[in-house]
Amino acid sequence: MELCEPLYLSATIKNPRKLLKKLQKSSLPCHFFVLTLSGGMDQLEIYPAYCLQQPFYRKHFPVIVGLAGDYEEAVALLIQIVEDSLIYTGTCNLKAYLQSR
């Protein structure tokens, strides 16, 4: 599992390391959302964490940039990432911003 440090975290995420371990075990239910770098033309993607427990993602695990307790918090984190990118780089190239941190 590859992480983009430091992770963006929503207010309801208290122990991110515990959640990431839970995600790696793949047998436990995961009820949170993950922001990842997109593999295609898009910038970022939002997944329910349980989607990343599918066999495909064992071999092709995306780069995790943030964790959120629910979908609304995930969207708020995405907005925060866009704002930070605009402040620090002046552009909305989120992939380049996150990989340069």
N, CA, C and O atoms as a DFTB+ gen file, in Angstrom:
404 C
 N C O
     1  1       0.849      -1.170       0.000
     2  2       0.000       0.000       0.000
     3  2       0.894       1.233       0.000
     4  3       1.794       1.367       0.830
     5  1       0.634       2.118      -0.933
     6  2       1.428       3.340      -1.037
     7  2       0.610       4.518      -0.534
     8  3      -0.561       4.672      -0.879
     9  1       1.246       5.351       0.290
    10  2       0.578       6.512       0.877
    11  2       1.268       7.782       0.417
    12  3       2.483       7.807       0.224
    13  1       0.491       8.826       0.244
    14  2       1.016      10.148      -0.052
    15  2       1.063      10.902       1.274
    16  3       0.041      11.386       1.760
    17  1       2.246      10.994       1.848
    18  2       2.385      11.613       3.163
    19  2       2.565      13.116       3.034
    20  3       3.196      13.552       2.072
    21  1       2.056      13.921       3.930
    22  2       1.124      13.558       4.999
    23  2      -0.277      13.343       4.427
    24  3      -0.680      14.002       3.468
    25  1      -1.000      12.421       5.024
    26  2      -2.362      12.114       4.583
    27  2      -3.313      13.248       4.947
    28  3      -3.178      13.874       5.998
    29  1      -4.256      13.498       4.083
    30  2      -5.366      14.383       4.420
    31  2      -6.376      13.551       5.201
    32  3      -6.750      12.462       4.765
    33  1      -6.820      14.051       6.348
    34  2      -7.751      13.314       7.198
    35  2      -8.945      14.187       7.550
    36  3      -8.797      15.378       7.824
    37  1     -10.127      13.587       7.540
    38  2     -11.314      14.320       7.988
    39  2     -11.348      14.320       9.514
    40  3     -10.589      13.597      10.159
    41  1     -12.224      15.128      10.079
    42  2     -12.288      15.293      11.536
    43  2     -12.692      14.016      12.264
    44  3     -12.325      13.836      13.425
    45  1     -13.430      13.135      11.620
    46  2     -13.903      11.922      12.299
    47  2     -12.881      10.788      12.280
    48  3     -13.095       9.763      12.927
    49  1     -11.793      10.949      11.562
    50  2     -10.750       9.908      11.523
    51  2      -9.810      10.142      12.705
    52  3      -9.043      11.104      12.727
    53  1      -9.886       9.248      13.678
    54  2      -9.084       9.398      14.900
    55  2      -7.781       8.610      14.844
    56  3      -6.759       9.084      15.339
    57  1      -7.793       7.417      14.252
    58  2      -6.611       6.572      14.221
    59  2      -6.390       6.052      12.797
    60  3      -6.820       4.944      12.476
    61  1      -5.726       6.837      11.940
    62  2      -5.589       6.447      10.535
    63  2      -4.781       5.165      10.338
    64  3      -5.089       4.383       9.438
    65  1      -3.764       4.935      11.150
    66  2      -2.947       3.720      10.999
    67  2      -3.786       2.471      11.234
    68  3      -3.616       1.467      10.541
    69  1      -4.683       2.527      12.200
    70  2      -5.563       1.393      12.483
    71  2      -6.474       1.114      11.289
    72  3      -6.686      -0.043      10.928
    73  1      -7.013       2.166      10.678
    74  2      -7.881       1.999       9.521
    75  2      -7.116       1.432       8.326
    76  3      -7.645       0.600       7.588
    77  1      -5.887       1.875       8.135
    78  2      -5.095       1.376       7.016
    79  2      -4.743      -0.103       7.204
    80  3      -4.736      -0.866       6.238
    81  1      -4.454      -0.504       8.432
    82  2      -4.204      -1.922       8.716
    83  2      -5.461      -2.739       8.457
    84  3      -5.396      -3.845       7.919
    85  1      -6.590      -2.191       8.840
    86  2      -7.874      -2.858       8.610
    87  2      -8.120      -3.039       7.114
    88  3      -8.628      -4.073       6.679
    89  1      -7.760      -2.034       6.341
    90  2      -7.926      -2.095       4.896
    91  2      -7.017      -3.161       4.277
    92  3      -7.423      -3.845       3.337
    93  1      -5.808      -3.306       4.788
    94  2      -4.863      -4.287       4.261
    95  2      -5.296      -5.721       4.550
    96  3      -5.023      -6.615       3.750
    97  1      -5.955      -5.954       5.661
    98  2      -6.349      -7.317       6.027
    99  2      -7.418      -7.874       5.111
   100  3      -7.506      -9.092       4.950
   101  1      -8.206      -7.054       4.523
   102  2      -9.232      -7.359       3.527
   103  2     -10.348      -8.286       3.997
   104  3     -11.305      -8.497       3.251
   105  1     -10.267      -8.838       5.184
   106  2     -11.360      -9.681       5.658
   107  2     -12.299      -8.905       6.580
   108  3     -13.399      -9.363       6.890
   109  1     -11.861      -7.750       7.004
   110  2     -12.650      -6.944       7.930
   111  2     -13.486      -5.925       7.175
   112  3     -13.031      -5.394       6.162
   113  1     -14.698      -5.636       7.641
   114  2     -15.494      -4.602       6.974
   115  2     -14.898      -3.217       7.224
   116  3     -14.505      -2.890       8.343
   117  1     -14.839      -2.426       6.183
   118  2     -14.283      -1.074       6.277
   119  2     -15.383      -0.079       5.927
   120  3     -15.901      -0.077       4.810
   121  1     -15.729       0.756       6.880
   122  2     -16.809       1.719       6.678
   123  2     -16.266       3.147       6.717
   124  3     -16.628       3.943       7.583
   125  1     -15.395       3.447       5.766
   126  2     -14.878       4.801       5.609
   127  2     -14.570       4.998       4.129
   128  3     -14.706       4.067       3.335
   129  1     -14.160       6.199       3.760
   130  2     -13.890       6.515       2.356
   131  2     -12.424       6.857       2.177
   132  3     -11.770       7.369       3.086
   133  1     -11.921       6.564       0.984
   134  2     -10.510       6.750       0.663
   135  2     -10.394       7.650      -0.561
   136  3     -11.084       7.436      -1.558
   137  1      -9.532       8.647      -0.493
   138  2      -9.208       9.479      -1.648
   139  2      -7.904       8.950      -2.223
   140  3      -6.927       8.773      -1.496
   141  1      -7.888       8.697      -3.532
   142  2      -6.709       8.128      -4.175
   143  2      -6.338       8.932      -5.415
   144  3      -7.168       9.633      -5.992
   145  1      -5.068       8.813      -5.811
   146  2      -4.648       9.363      -7.095
   147  2      -5.255       8.505      -8.191
   148  3      -5.286       7.279      -8.082
   149  1      -5.723       9.132      -9.218
   150  2      -6.334       8.415     -10.329
   151  2      -5.253       7.799     -11.215
   152  3      -4.176       8.368     -11.394
   153  1      -5.560       6.644     -11.754
   154  2      -4.636       6.016     -12.678
   155  2      -4.766       6.543     -14.094
   156  3      -3.888       6.309     -14.925
   157  1      -5.838       7.246     -14.377
   158  2      -6.089       7.749     -15.723
   159  2      -5.932       9.249     -15.819
   160  3      -5.065       9.843     -15.178
   161  1      -6.781       9.850     -16.626
   162  2      -6.722      11.294     -16.871
   163  2      -7.267      12.121     -15.706
   164  3      -6.904      13.287     -15.546
   165  1      -8.134      11.521     -14.898
   166  2      -8.700      12.252     -13.770
   167  2      -7.612      12.552     -12.741
   168  3      -6.527      11.970     -12.779
   169  1      -7.914      13.458     -11.834
   170  2      -6.940      13.833     -10.824
   171  2      -7.007      12.915      -9.600
   172  3      -6.031      12.255      -9.245
   173  1      -8.187      12.890      -8.963
   174  2      -8.386      12.089      -7.752
   175  2      -9.681      11.302      -7.873
   176  3     -10.572      11.656      -8.645
   177  1      -9.767      10.232      -7.097
   178  2     -10.982       9.433      -7.050
   179  2     -11.357       9.187      -5.601
   180  3     -10.493       9.136      -4.726
   181  1     -12.648       9.036      -5.353
   182  2     -13.163       8.735      -4.020
   183  2     -13.780       7.346      -4.072
   184  3     -14.651       7.068      -4.897
   185  1     -13.315       6.476      -3.177
   186  2     -13.835       5.111      -3.102
   187  2     -14.332       4.818      -1.693
   188  3     -13.741       5.294      -0.724
   189  1     -15.407       4.046      -1.560
   190  2     -15.670       3.443      -0.252
   191  2     -14.529       2.455       0.001
   192  3     -14.116       1.746      -0.916
   193  1     -14.025       2.400       1.209
   194  2     -12.844       1.585       1.498
   195  2     -13.057       0.114       1.166
   196  3     -12.111      -0.572       0.780
   197  1     -14.274      -0.378       1.308
   198  2     -14.505      -1.795       1.034
   199  2     -14.267      -2.143      -0.430
   200  3     -13.996      -3.303      -0.740
   201  1     -14.358      -1.174      -1.340
   202  2     -14.081      -1.439      -2.752
   203  2     -12.617      -1.822      -2.966
   204  3     -12.304      -2.607      -3.860
   205  1     -11.725      -1.271      -2.151
   206  2     -10.304      -1.566      -2.294
   207  2      -9.935      -2.934      -1.731
   208  3      -8.774      -3.337      -1.801
   209  1     -10.905      -3.649      -1.177
   210  2     -10.654      -4.999      -0.686
   211  2     -10.901      -6.051      -1.766
   212  3     -10.743      -7.244      -1.506
   213  1     -11.280      -5.637      -2.954
   214  2     -11.500      -6.565      -4.055
   215  2     -10.143      -7.106      -4.532
   216  3      -9.125      -6.425      -4.413
   217  1     -10.136      -8.328      -5.071
   218  2      -8.873      -8.953      -5.487
   219  2      -8.036      -8.122      -6.462
   220  3      -6.808      -8.158      -6.392
   221  1      -8.670      -7.376      -7.367
   222  2      -7.927      -6.561      -8.330
   223  2      -6.991      -5.586      -7.618
   224  3      -5.856      -5.388      -8.052
   225  1      -7.457      -4.981      -6.534
   226  2      -6.672      -3.955      -5.852
   227  2      -5.554      -4.534      -4.998
   228  3      -4.716      -3.777      -4.510
   229  1      -5.510      -5.834      -4.801
   230  2      -4.370      -6.451      -4.110
   231  2      -3.113      -6.289      -4.949
   232  3      -2.022      -6.119      -4.405
   233  1      -3.258      -6.342      -6.291
   234  2      -2.111      -6.210      -7.196
   235  2      -1.937      -4.791      -7.717
   236  3      -0.824      -4.404      -8.072
   237  1      -3.008      -4.009      -7.770
   238  2      -2.991      -2.659      -8.342
   239  2      -3.524      -1.655      -7.327
   240  3      -4.499      -0.952      -7.591
   241  1      -2.885      -1.594      -6.178
   242  2      -3.391      -0.728      -5.116
   243  2      -3.095       0.728      -5.458
   244  3      -1.950       1.064      -5.762
   245  1      -4.101       1.598      -5.415
   246  2      -3.876       3.015      -5.740
   247  2      -3.138       3.735      -4.609
   248  3      -3.084       3.255      -3.477
   249  1      -2.576       4.888      -4.942
   250  2      -1.888       5.721      -3.950
   251  2      -2.943       6.451      -3.135
   252  3      -3.757       7.191      -3.688
   253  1      -2.932       6.247      -1.828
   254  2      -3.917       6.864      -0.942
   255  2      -3.425       8.247      -0.516
   256  3      -2.293       8.398      -0.057
   257  1      -4.291       9.260      -0.675
   258  2      -3.942      10.624      -0.280
   259  2      -4.787      11.137       0.871
   260  3      -4.426      12.133       1.498
   261  1      -5.918      10.473       1.169
   262  2      -6.770      10.941       2.253
   263  2      -7.757       9.899       2.721
   264  3      -8.097       8.964       1.996
   265  1      -8.218      10.081       3.969
   266  2      -9.210       9.208       4.575
   267  2     -10.340      10.065       5.140
   268  3     -10.101      11.115       5.737
   269  1     -11.575       9.601       4.943
   270  2     -12.739      10.346       5.435
   271  2     -13.756       9.372       6.018
   272  3     -13.832       8.213       5.612
   273  1     -14.529       9.859       6.968
   274  2     -15.522       9.034       7.634
   275  2     -16.742       8.741       6.785
   276  3     -17.339       7.672       6.916
   277  1     -17.128       9.673       5.913
   278  2     -18.273       9.457       5.029
   279  2     -18.043      10.230       3.728
   280  3     -17.040      10.926       3.574
   281  1     -18.983      10.095       2.804
   282  2     -18.805      10.682       1.482
   283  2     -18.725      12.211       1.539
   284  3     -17.907      12.813       0.844
   285  1     -19.563      12.835       2.353
   286  2     -19.553      14.299       2.454
   287  2     -18.198      14.809       2.950
   288  3     -17.694      15.827       2.475
   289  1     -17.621      14.092       3.908
   290  2     -16.297      14.472       4.405
   291  2     -15.235      14.262       3.332
   292  3     -14.277      15.030       3.243
   293  1     -15.403      13.225       2.521
   294  2     -14.460      12.980       1.427
   295  2     -14.502      14.117       0.412
   296  3     -13.459      14.550      -0.079
   297  1     -15.682      14.595       0.101
   298  2     -15.812      15.724      -0.823
   299  2     -15.200      16.982      -0.198
   300  3     -14.548      17.759      -0.897
   301  1     -15.398      17.191       1.097
   302  2     -14.796      18.340       1.779
   303  2     -13.268      18.256       1.738
   304  3     -12.597      19.273       1.561
   305  1     -12.713      17.044       1.901
   306  2     -11.260      16.878       1.804
   307  2     -10.772      17.192       0.391
   308  3      -9.725      17.815       0.210
   309  1     -11.532      16.759      -0.596
   310  2     -11.172      17.044      -1.983
   311  2     -11.138      18.554      -2.229
   312  3     -10.232      19.059      -2.892
   313  1     -12.116      19.261      -1.700
   314  2     -12.141      20.724      -1.826
   315  2     -10.929      21.337      -1.135
   316  3     -10.322      22.271      -1.658
   317  1     -10.575      20.819       0.033
   318  2      -9.401      21.317       0.758
   319  2      -8.123      21.086      -0.051
   320  3      -7.254      21.957      -0.090
   321  1      -8.000      19.926      -0.695
   322  2      -6.824      19.630      -1.511
   323  2      -6.744      20.593      -2.695
   324  3      -5.664      21.083      -3.025
   325  1      -7.872      20.864      -3.330
   326  2      -7.901      21.809      -4.454
   327  2      -7.483      23.201      -3.985
   328  3      -6.691      23.866      -4.652
   329  1      -8.007      23.644      -2.846
   330  2      -7.640      24.958      -2.313
   331  2      -6.154      25.023      -1.983
   332  3      -5.495      26.015      -2.296
   333  1      -5.617      23.973      -1.352
   334  2      -4.185      23.942      -1.030
   335  2      -3.341      23.981      -2.299
   336  3      -2.319      24.666      -2.345
   337  1      -3.761      23.253      -3.322
   338  2      -3.036      23.250      -4.589
   339  2      -3.022      24.644      -5.211
   340  3      -1.995      25.095      -5.718
   341  1      -4.166      25.320      -5.169
   342  2      -4.232      26.679      -5.713
   343  2      -3.335      27.639      -4.941
   344  3      -2.682      28.498      -5.534
   345  1      -3.304      27.494      -3.626
   346  2      -2.480      28.387      -2.796
   347  2      -0.994      28.161      -3.054
   348  3      -0.244      29.119      -3.244
   349  1      -0.560      26.889      -3.063
   350  2       0.869      26.582      -3.127
   351  2       1.439      26.534      -4.540
   352  3       2.624      26.812      -4.728
   353  1       0.621      26.186      -5.547
   354  2       1.159      26.075      -6.904
   355  2       0.506      27.043      -7.884
   356  3       1.068      27.330      -8.941
   357  1      -0.669      27.543      -7.540
   358  2      -1.372      28.442      -8.441
   359  2      -2.143      27.716      -9.533
   360  3      -2.735      28.357     -10.402
   361  1      -2.143      26.383      -9.500
   362  2      -2.869      25.596     -10.497
   363  2      -3.722      24.538      -9.804
   364  3      -3.621      24.330      -8.594
   365  1      -4.557      23.880     -10.590
   366  2      -5.379      22.781     -10.066
   367  2      -4.847      21.428     -10.511
   368  3      -5.616      20.473     -10.625
   369  1      -3.559      21.328     -10.761
   370  2      -2.949      20.047     -11.102
   371  2      -2.691      19.307      -9.787
   372  3      -1.607      19.397      -9.210
   373  1      -3.698      18.583      -9.333
   374  2      -3.655      17.960      -8.007
   375  2      -2.618      16.857      -7.929
   376  3      -1.943      16.714      -6.910
   377  1      -2.485      16.086      -8.978
   378  2      -1.481      15.007      -8.973
   379  2      -0.079      15.568      -8.764
   380  3       0.673      15.072      -7.926
   381  1       0.264      16.585      -9.515
   382  2       1.609      17.181      -9.398
   383  2       1.801      17.786      -8.018
   384  3       2.865      17.630      -7.417
   385  1       0.791      18.474      -7.508
   386  2       0.875      19.071      -6.168
   387  2       1.098      18.006      -5.102
   388  3       1.982      18.152      -4.258
   389  1       0.309      16.937      -5.131
   390  2       0.405      15.910      -4.101
   391  2       1.708      15.129      -4.200
   392  3       2.270      14.748      -3.174
   393  1       2.192      14.887      -5.388
   394  2       3.446      14.146      -5.544
   395  2       4.661      14.995      -5.201
   396  3       5.733      14.454      -4.929
   397  1       4.512      16.310      -5.209
   398  2       5.640      17.185      -4.876
   399  2       5.770      17.460      -3.380
   400  3       6.788      17.988      -2.931
   401  1       4.746      17.104      -2.608
   402  2       4.815      17.364      -1.166
   403  2       5.750      16.417      -0.471
   404  3       5.923      16.501       0.745
